[in-house]
Amino acid sequence: MRVVIAEDAAMMREGLSRLLTDRGHEVCAAVGDGDALLAAVAEHRPEVTVVDIRMPPTHTDEGLRAALELRRRHPGTGVLVFSQYIETRYASELLAGGAAGVGYLLKDRVADVAEFAEALVRVAAGGTALDPEVVSQLLAGRQPGVAALTARERDVLTLMAEGRSNAGIGRAIFLSTGAVEKHVASIFGKLGLPPSENDNRRVLAVLRYLGAC
Amino acid sequence: MDQAGQSRAIGRRVLTAPLSGRARREAVFALASLPIGFGFLGLALGGAFAIATAAGPAPDSAPWTAIWIPVAALLLLILAVAAARPLGGVIRGLAARLLDEKVSAPTALLTRSGLPARPGNPGWLAAQLTDGSGWRATAYLLLKFPVALLELYAIAWWATGIADVTYPFWWGLMRNHPPGVHLSPVPVFTPFGLSGTGTFQVATFPGTLAALAAGAGMVLAAPWVTRAVVSVDRWLIRVLLGPRTMAQRVRDLEQTRAMAVNDSAAVLRQVERNLHDGAQIRLATLAMNLGMAREKLDPDGAPADLVAVRELVDAAHQSAKDALGELRELARGIHPPVLDNGLADALATLVAGSAIPVTLTTSIARRPSAAIESIAYFCVAELLANAVKHSGADTITVDASEQGPALRLTVNDDGRGGADPRGSGLTGLSERISTVDGHMELSSPAGGPTRIRIDLPLQA
């Protein structure tokens, strides 16, 4: 997998490069700001990018701006935004154009190397990887519909929104795939969403409903 | 005390009044403040007259006068208001020393952004023209003119009284002409007749005794005349040269409070930024390195690559140490623990770490409040950092000393000068200082040296 990294802290940038290289991915470029990111993506056409939100020159949200621009210019390239804080507004902006090929994780998540790498692969493949924090914040913003869900259904919805498949959800909370499917059907019933056969589309639907998009 | 005793006491007081220190000091004040009273109005009228004369009788013939006359008048006005403040300060100083009339100075004149209002700092003109204290000082100086006339009159009581008392003593020396020589009578001046032939004339020695009596009476009365006139001046000084009125003070406080709030918000933002870019990133990297190391040690996987693991653990170890160091620096930046031992110790520690040698002197007998110590410490820290960064100086001197109710900090260096008072660092300092009614003076001509003086109240 070909990756471009945009992160202004050199230490973190090198660490990430090493992590991904170790796992057999190719880091085409590791840059320190948004403009360099756009240039590097145009040049290397990677499958996925890892983008820090706060970068020079203003250290506010230029990473996010660059990520949004990237989504517009190169819709096929996955964008994994990562940051030390989760801001609901950023998540909403990022997901506004659809959840395919989008990720938003806390930087802390790189500590779990395997999960982080999996999330990146998922985003590269057009999937979604949302931090549990993002999901819980988005859910919190939509209490009326979500209030009807049982605790278990909410767990399932949270994992689903993070971008996991039914099988993945089942593994995470020790349920059979069949049981997960039942919960999912129930969730869609309560949220008033028509059932669909496509897992990915279900995630998108959930995210849309959550007000992220 | 019986009635006779009371009368004796009053009598003694009347007789000794001319010799009392208070009478002497009030007379000296009246005399010493005269030049300012006459000079200010004189210069103002002179300036106005010069402008009026230069304007000429036919303004139609030279339309450009319509432009420069108002400009000149405005300049004169600015000059008058700007000069009124320091002149008021001179009067205040005389009053404090001679009249024991201690009127505190109005707060230093600052621009909207908290810089001293001097030409060169943005907004100084607006600050100068809207300076309530300056206008009140101007009012004082204009009112001082009639008061100064009265003070001059009071001085005349002293002068003529003392002169008249001497008549009998020189009469014999001057009037020893042979009999038959016609001598004109000598005029005796009193405050009731100060010109020409005087109030009355004496032609004989017994007549001089009348002059003596009149002189003695005037000398006895002079202290009270002086006191009456000077008390009017005292009142004007208190009302017009003192600190601003309550409403202006409230406006000042509103402004400095806004600065204080913004300053603390900026400090918090800086702390967040430092955490975000420093310790947090190091800890995240550390966690990542440990995560990678753990993967390599995973018993399910291939045999562990110990060299790689060691590298990762080394990197994590280094990150942990760096994060500790950064957290320590950050904590110290919020509140240096050594400040608890007093400003002198804290400054000693601070200058010891300076890249340019610093000579430090401190004389602080009364301990300032914690907020003042903290502001003083960070001011010096910032100024030292600036000097190291920009001045190219060989030596820096720092002095912190008590000056009356103020703590005075001076930071001087022998570098290349050219420090910009509008730079964000110095503006920030100046704002922080003005939140406690402090004041900063900067002199940094191109080519150096740079001298910075900061006055802070001891308590805030």
Chai-1 contact restraints between the chains, C-beta under 6 A:
chainA,res_idxA,chainB,res_idxB,connection_type,confidence,min_distance_angstrom,max_distance_angstrom,comment,restraint_id
A,A9,B,I281,contact,1.0,0.0,6.0,A-B,restraint_1
A,M11,B,T285,contact,1.0,0.0,6.0,A-B,restraint_2
A,M12,B,I281,contact,1.0,0.0,6.0,A-B,restraint_3
A,M12,B,T285,contact,1.0,0.0,6.0,A-B,restraint_4
A,G15,B,T285,contact,1.0,0.0,6.0,A-B,restraint_5
A,G15,B,M288,contact,1.0,0.0,6.0,A-B,restraint_6
A,L19,B,M292,contact,1.0,0.0,6.0,A-B,restraint_7
A,Q84,B,H276,contact,1.0,0.0,6.0,A-B,restraint_8
A,Q84,B,Q280,contact,1.0,0.0,6.0,A-B,restraint_9
A,K107,B,A284,contact,1.0,0.0,6.0,A-B,restraint_10
A,V110,B,M288,contact,1.0,0.0,6.0,A-B,restraint_11
A,A111,B,A287,contact,1.0,0.0,6.0,A-B,restraint_12
A,A111,B,M288,contact,1.0,0.0,6.0,A-B,restraint_13
A,A111,B,G291,contact,1.0,0.0,6.0,A-B,restraint_14
A,V113,B,G291,contact,1.0,0.0,6.0,A-B,restraint_15
A,V113,B,M292,contact,1.0,0.0,6.0,A-B,restraint_16
A,V113,B,E295,contact,1.0,0.0,6.0,A-B,restraint_17
